[in-house]
Amino acid sequence: MTRKFAVGQTVRFSPDRHQLSSARGQFKIVRLLPEDASVFQYRVKSQSDGHERIVREDQLTRS
């Protein structure tokens, strides 16, 4: 299994339903994180406010 995204890449974050207060939009991948339950994770930084968060690969799409 390979990752879909790389450090430095700009992606679009779509939060889960229970994360409605989370910011959507453009984020930059800042770090690759270990898998959790066979799902790749990433540390991303918001392009609009600089806030960083940890997200699952299935919450990201190419920008």
Biopython code that builds the backbone (N, CA, C, O; Angstrom):
import numpy as np
from Bio.PDB.StructureBuilder import StructureBuilder

atoms = [
    (1, "MET", "N", (0.848, -1.181, 0.000)),
    (1, "MET", "CA", (0.000, 0.000, 0.000)),
    (1, "MET", "C", (0.893, 1.244, 0.000)),
    (1, "MET", "O", (1.827, 1.337, 0.797)),
    (2, "THR", "N", (0.612, 2.184, -0.879)),
    (2, "THR", "CA", (1.416, 3.399, -0.964)),
    (2, "THR", "C", (0.568, 4.623, -0.651)),
    (2, "THR", "O", (-0.655, 4.610, -0.788)),
    (3, "ARG", "N", (1.243, 5.662, -0.232)),
    (3, "ARG", "CA", (0.562, 6.925, 0.092)),
    (3, "ARG", "C", (0.137, 7.650, -1.184)),
    (3, "ARG", "O", (0.772, 7.527, -2.231)),
    (4, "LYS", "N", (-0.937, 8.399, -1.069)),
    (4, "LYS", "CA", (-1.430, 9.189, -2.206)),
    (4, "LYS", "C", (-0.819, 10.579, -2.249)),
    (4, "LYS", "O", (-0.802, 11.219, -3.300)),
    (5, "PHE", "N", (-0.308, 11.057, -1.098)),
    (5, "PHE", "CA", (0.151, 12.432, -0.990)),
    (5, "PHE", "C", (1.570, 12.497, -0.430)),
    (5, "PHE", "O", (2.029, 11.567, 0.233)),
    (6, "ALA", "N", (2.262, 13.610, -0.706)),
    (6, "ALA", "CA", (3.646, 13.792, -0.274)),
    (6, "ALA", "C", (3.793, 15.110, 0.481)),
    (6, "ALA", "O", (2.960, 16.006, 0.353)),
    (7, "VAL", "N", (4.863, 15.218, 1.272)),
    (7, "VAL", "CA", (5.161, 16.456, 1.999)),
    (7, "VAL", "C", (5.297, 17.597, 0.986)),
    (7, "VAL", "O", (5.935, 17.449, -0.056)),
    (8, "GLY", "N", (4.690, 18.729, 1.314)),
    (8, "GLY", "CA", (4.747, 19.909, 0.454)),
    (8, "GLY", "C", (3.579, 20.029, -0.507)),
    (8, "GLY", "O", (3.373, 21.084, -1.108)),
    (9, "GLN", "N", (2.821, 18.969, -0.654)),
    (9, "GLN", "CA", (1.690, 18.978, -1.589)),
    (9, "GLN", "C", (0.498, 19.715, -0.972)),
    (9, "GLN", "O", (0.253, 19.620, 0.231)),
    (10, "THR", "N", (-0.240, 20.451, -1.812)),
    (10, "THR", "CA", (-1.456, 21.132, -1.373)),
    (10, "THR", "C", (-2.640, 20.214, -1.639)),
    (10, "THR", "O", (-2.773, 19.649, -2.725)),
    (11, "VAL", "N", (-3.499, 20.074, -0.629)),
    (11, "VAL", "CA", (-4.652, 19.178, -0.703)),
    (11, "VAL", "C", (-5.889, 19.894, -0.174)),
    (11, "VAL", "O", (-5.796, 20.959, 0.437)),
    (12, "ARG", "N", (-7.044, 19.291, -0.419)),
    (12, "ARG", "CA", (-8.309, 19.796, 0.124)),
    (12, "ARG", "C", (-8.756, 18.845, 1.232)),
    (12, "ARG", "O", (-8.818, 17.631, 1.036)),
    (13, "PHE", "N", (-9.071, 19.417, 2.412)),
    (13, "PHE", "CA", (-9.518, 18.646, 3.571)),
    (13, "PHE", "C", (-11.027, 18.695, 3.674)),
    (13, "PHE", "O", (-11.627, 19.768, 3.618)),
    (14, "SER", "N", (-11.644, 17.523, 3.827)),
    (14, "SER", "CA", (-13.087, 17.410, 4.040)),
    (14, "SER", "C", (-13.309, 16.663, 5.352)),
    (14, "SER", "O", (-13.105, 15.451, 5.414)),
    (15, "PRO", "N", (-13.723, 17.373, 6.402)),
    (15, "PRO", "CA", (-13.903, 16.740, 7.710)),
    (15, "PRO", "C", (-15.072, 15.760, 7.724)),
    (15, "PRO", "O", (-15.971, 15.845, 6.887)),
    (16, "ASP", "N", (-15.054, 14.830, 8.680)),
    (16, "ASP", "CA", (-16.171, 13.917, 8.896)),
    (16, "ASP", "C", (-17.360, 14.704, 9.440)),
    (16, "ASP", "O", (-17.220, 15.860, 9.839)),
    (17, "ARG", "N", (-18.527, 14.071, 9.451)),
    (17, "ARG", "CA", (-19.740, 14.743, 9.957)),
    (17, "ARG", "C", (-19.588, 15.255, 11.382)),
    (17, "ARG", "O", (-20.038, 16.356, 11.699)),
    (18, "HIS", "N", (-18.957, 14.463, 12.242)),
    (18, "HIS", "CA", (-18.810, 14.887, 13.649)),
    (18, "HIS", "C", (-17.735, 15.951, 13.815)),
    (18, "HIS", "O", (-17.481, 16.399, 14.933)),
    (19, "GLN", "N", (-17.104, 16.359, 12.733)),
    (19, "GLN", "CA", (-16.073, 17.397, 12.771)),
    (19, "GLN", "C", (-16.557, 18.663, 12.047)),
    (19, "GLN", "O", (-15.743, 19.381, 11.466)),
    (20, "LEU", "N", (-17.825, 18.939, 12.072)),
    (20, "LEU", "CA", (-18.376, 20.065, 11.314)),
    (20, "LEU", "C", (-17.729, 21.403, 11.641)),
    (20, "LEU", "O", (-17.652, 22.284, 10.785)),
    (21, "SER", "N", (-17.264, 21.557, 12.873)),
    (21, "SER", "CA", (-16.640, 22.832, 13.240)),
    (21, "SER", "C", (-15.218, 22.948, 12.673)),
    (21, "SER", "O", (-14.617, 24.022, 12.702)),
    (22, "SER", "N", (-14.699, 21.852, 12.169)),
    (22, "SER", "CA", (-13.345, 21.871, 11.595)),
    (22, "SER", "C", (-13.333, 22.646, 10.287)),
    (22, "SER", "O", (-14.295, 22.626, 9.519)),
    (23, "ALA", "N", (-12.240, 23.317, 10.059)),
    (23, "ALA", "CA", (-12.098, 24.104, 8.836)),
    (23, "ALA", "C", (-11.933, 23.203, 7.626)),
    (23, "ALA", "O", (-11.159, 22.246, 7.644)),
    (24, "ARG", "N", (-12.664, 23.521, 6.587)),
    (24, "ARG", "CA", (-12.500, 22.865, 5.290)),
    (24, "ARG", "C", (-11.541, 23.715, 4.490)),
    (24, "ARG", "O", (-11.199, 24.826, 4.895)),
    (25, "GLY", "N", (-11.108, 23.200, 3.362)),
    (25, "GLY", "CA", (-10.346, 24.034, 2.466)),
    (25, "GLY", "C", (-8.968, 23.508, 2.144)),
    (25, "GLY", "O", (-8.684, 22.318, 2.279)),
    (26, "GLN", "N", (-8.115, 24.426, 1.714)),
    (26, "GLN", "CA", (-6.775, 24.103, 1.248)),
    (26, "GLN", "C", (-5.807, 23.942, 2.419)),
    (26, "GLN", "O", (-5.737, 24.788, 3.310)),
    (27, "PHE", "N", (-5.066, 22.839, 2.393)),
    (27, "PHE", "CA", (-4.060, 22.560, 3.407)),
    (27, "PHE", "C", (-2.794, 22.096, 2.714)),
    (27, "PHE", "O", (-2.840, 21.591, 1.593)),
    (28, "LYS", "N", (-1.674, 22.267, 3.379)),
    (28, "LYS", "CA", (-0.393, 21.784, 2.863)),
    (28, "LYS", "C", (0.077, 20.645, 3.759)),
    (28, "LYS", "O", (0.032, 20.754, 4.985)),
    (29, "ILE", "N", (0.530, 19.546, 3.144)),
    (29, "ILE", "CA", (1.071, 18.415, 3.893)),
    (29, "ILE", "C", (2.421, 18.844, 4.477)),
    (29, "ILE", "O", (3.328, 19.234, 3.742)),
    (30, "VAL", "N", (2.544, 18.766, 5.815)),
    (30, "VAL", "CA", (3.800, 19.151, 6.454)),
    (30, "VAL", "C", (4.570, 17.957, 7.010)),
    (30, "VAL", "O", (5.771, 18.055, 7.262)),
    (31, "ARG", "N", (3.874, 16.814, 7.204)),
    (31, "ARG", "CA", (4.561, 15.640, 7.749)),
    (31, "ARG", "C", (3.757, 14.377, 7.467)),
    (31, "ARG", "O", (2.528, 14.391, 7.519)),
    (32, "LEU", "N", (4.454, 13.292, 7.171)),
    (32, "LEU", "CA", (3.834, 11.980, 7.022)),
    (32, "LEU", "C", (3.847, 11.314, 8.382)),
    (32, "LEU", "O", (4.875, 11.307, 9.059)),
    (33, "LEU", "N", (2.717, 10.752, 8.793)),
    (33, "LEU", "CA", (2.610, 10.106, 10.101)),
    (33, "LEU", "C", (2.400, 8.604, 9.918)),
    (33, "LEU", "O", (2.010, 8.161, 8.837)),
    (34, "PRO", "N", (2.653, 7.823, 10.962)),
    (34, "PRO", "CA", (2.456, 6.369, 10.864)),
    (34, "PRO", "C", (0.987, 6.022, 10.594)),
    (34, "PRO", "O", (0.081, 6.816, 10.845)),
    (35, "GLU", "N", (0.791, 4.820, 10.078)),
    (35, "GLU", "CA", (-0.559, 4.317, 9.852)),
    (35, "GLU", "C", (-1.273, 4.121, 11.187)),
    (35, "GLU", "O", (-0.649, 3.831, 12.208)),
    (36, "ASP", "N", (-2.591, 4.285, 11.153)),
    (36, "ASP", "CA", (-3.427, 3.988, 12.306)),
    (36, "ASP", "C", (-4.557, 3.106, 11.796)),
    (36, "ASP", "O", (-5.371, 3.550, 10.987)),
    (37, "ALA", "N", (-4.613, 1.876, 12.256)),
    (37, "ALA", "CA", (-5.627, 0.912, 11.803)),
    (37, "ALA", "C", (-5.594, 0.766, 10.279)),
    (37, "ALA", "O", (-6.637, 0.744, 9.626)),
    (38, "SER", "N", (-4.402, 0.668, 9.732)),
    (38, "SER", "CA", (-4.177, 0.482, 8.283)),
    (38, "SER", "C", (-4.602, 1.674, 7.430)),
    (38, "SER", "O", (-4.845, 1.525, 6.233)),
    (39, "VAL", "N", (-4.691, 2.850, 8.038)),
    (39, "VAL", "CA", (-5.035, 4.079, 7.302)),
    (39, "VAL", "C", (-3.883, 5.063, 7.472)),
    (39, "VAL", "O", (-3.464, 5.345, 8.595)),
    (40, "PHE", "N", (-3.370, 5.584, 6.357)),
    (40, "PHE", "CA", (-2.296, 6.573, 6.433)),
    (40, "PHE", "C", (-2.813, 7.861, 7.058)),
    (40, "PHE", "O", (-3.970, 8.236, 6.864)),
    (41, "GLN", "N", (-1.943, 8.537, 7.814)),
    (41, "GLN", "CA", (-2.271, 9.817, 8.426)),
    (41, "GLN", "C", (-1.227, 10.854, 8.029)),
    (41, "GLN", "O", (-0.092, 10.523, 7.686)),
    (42, "TYR", "N", (-1.642, 12.117, 8.084)),
    (42, "TYR", "CA", (-0.790, 13.233, 7.699)),
    (42, "TYR", "C", (-0.975, 14.379, 8.681)),
    (42, "TYR", "O", (-2.049, 14.546, 9.260)),
    (43, "ARG", "N", (0.080, 15.170, 8.866)),
    (43, "ARG", "CA", (-0.036, 16.446, 9.589)),
    (43, "ARG", "C", (-0.142, 17.497, 8.497)),
    (43, "ARG", "O", (0.715, 17.581, 7.617)),
    (44, "VAL", "N", (-1.202, 18.299, 8.562)),
    (44, "VAL", "CA", (-1.442, 19.302, 7.531)),
    (44, "VAL", "C", (-1.581, 20.680, 8.162)),
    (44, "VAL", "O", (-1.924, 20.809, 9.337)),
    (45, "LYS", "N", (-1.308, 21.704, 7.364)),
    (45, "LYS", "CA", (-1.378, 23.095, 7.833)),
    (45, "LYS", "C", (-2.329, 23.863, 6.925)),
    (45, "LYS", "O", (-2.213, 23.816, 5.701)),
    (46, "SER", "N", (-3.274, 24.572, 7.546)),
    (46, "SER", "CA", (-4.252, 25.359, 6.791)),
    (46, "SER", "C", (-3.576, 26.484, 6.021)),
    (46, "SER", "O", (-2.718, 27.184, 6.558)),
    (47, "GLN", "N", (-3.959, 26.652, 4.782)),
    (47, "GLN", "CA", (-3.436, 27.744, 3.968)),
    (47, "GLN", "C", (-4.054, 29.081, 4.389)),
    (47, "GLN", "O", (-3.470, 30.135, 4.136)),
    (48, "SER", "N", (-5.229, 29.049, 5.030)),
    (48, "SER", "CA", (-5.901, 30.300, 5.382)),
    (48, "SER", "C", (-5.523, 30.846, 6.759)),
    (48, "SER", "O", (-5.325, 32.052, 6.911)),
    (49, "ASP", "N", (-5.419, 29.957, 7.780)),
    (49, "ASP", "CA", (-5.152, 30.480, 9.128)),
    (49, "ASP", "C", (-3.902, 29.889, 9.793)),
    (49, "ASP", "O", (-3.570, 30.268, 10.916)),
    (50, "GLY", "N", (-3.209, 28.971, 9.120)),
    (50, "GLY", "CA", (-1.981, 28.416, 9.667)),
    (50, "GLY", "C", (-2.176, 27.330, 10.709)),
    (50, "GLY", "O", (-1.201, 26.792, 11.233)),
    (51, "HIS", "N", (-3.430, 27.000, 11.017)),
    (51, "HIS", "CA", (-3.723, 25.964, 12.016)),
    (51, "HIS", "C", (-3.287, 24.599, 11.488)),
    (51, "HIS", "O", (-3.532, 24.274, 10.326)),
    (52, "GLU", "N", (-2.642, 23.799, 12.339)),
    (52, "GLU", "CA", (-2.219, 22.457, 11.950)),
    (52, "GLU", "C", (-3.121, 21.423, 12.604)),
    (52, "GLU", "O", (-3.634, 21.633, 13.703)),
    (53, "ARG", "N", (-3.307, 20.300, 11.911)),
    (53, "ARG", "CA", (-4.122, 19.204, 12.430)),
    (53, "ARG", "C", (-3.646, 17.885, 11.846)),
    (53, "ARG", "O", (-2.925, 17.864, 10.849)),
    (54, "ILE", "N", (-4.045, 16.797, 12.464)),
    (54, "ILE", "CA", (-3.752, 15.461, 11.963)),
    (54, "ILE", "C", (-5.016, 14.947, 11.285)),
    (54, "ILE", "O", (-6.108, 15.011, 11.850)),
    (55, "VAL", "N", (-4.852, 14.437, 10.067)),
    (55, "VAL", "CA", (-5.999, 13.961, 9.293)),
    (55, "VAL", "C", (-5.689, 12.597, 8.683)),
    (55, "VAL", "O", (-4.529, 12.218, 8.528)),
    (56, "ARG", "N", (-6.746, 11.873, 8.343)),
    (56, "ARG", "CA", (-6.607, 10.593, 7.655)),
    (56, "ARG", "C", (-6.554, 10.822, 6.147)),
    (56, "ARG", "O", (-7.074, 11.815, 5.639)),
    (57, "GLU", "N", (-5.928, 9.903, 5.453)),
    (57, "GLU", "CA", (-5.797, 10.024, 4.002)),
    (57, "GLU", "C", (-7.167, 10.087, 3.318)),
    (57, "GLU", "O", (-7.322, 10.788, 2.317)),
    (58, "ASP", "N", (-8.155, 9.369, 3.841)),
    (58, "ASP", "CA", (-9.482, 9.358, 3.207)),
    (58, "ASP", "C", (-10.235, 10.678, 3.384)),
    (58, "ASP", "O", (-11.310, 10.845, 2.810)),
    (59, "GLN", "N", (-9.700, 11.615, 4.161)),
    (59, "GLN", "CA", (-10.312, 12.931, 4.321)),
    (59, "GLN", "C", (-9.704, 13.960, 3.367)),
    (59, "GLN", "O", (-10.113, 15.121, 3.366)),
    (60, "LEU", "N", (-8.726, 13.538, 2.552)),
    (60, "LEU", "CA", (-8.015, 14.439, 1.673)),
    (60, "LEU", "C", (-8.268, 14.116, 0.197)),
    (60, "LEU", "O", (-8.448, 12.959, -0.183)),
    (61, "THR", "N", (-8.274, 15.166, -0.615)),
    (61, "THR", "CA", (-8.336, 15.013, -2.066)),
    (61, "THR", "C", (-7.320, 15.960, -2.685)),
    (61, "THR", "O", (-6.911, 16.948, -2.076)),
    (62, "ARG", "N", (-6.927, 15.638, -3.901)),
    (62, "ARG", "CA", (-5.984, 16.520, -4.617)),
    (62, "ARG", "C", (-6.629, 17.864, -4.853)),
    (62, "ARG", "O", (-7.833, 17.959, -5.091)),
    (63, "SER", "N", (-5.829, 18.886, -4.787)),
    (63, "SER", "CA", (-6.323, 20.253, -4.945)),
    (63, "SER", "C", (-6.230, 20.700, -6.381)),
    (63, "SER", "O", (-6.602, 21.829, -6.701)),
]
sb = StructureBuilder()
sb.init_structure("model")
sb.init_model(0)
sb.init_chain("A")
sb.init_seg("    ")
for serial, (resi, resn, name, xyz) in enumerate(atoms, 1):
    if name == "N":
        sb.init_residue(resn, " ", resi, " ")
    sb.init_atom(name, np.array(xyz, "f"), 0.0, 1.0, " ", f" {name:<3s}", serial, name[0])
structure = sb.get_structure()
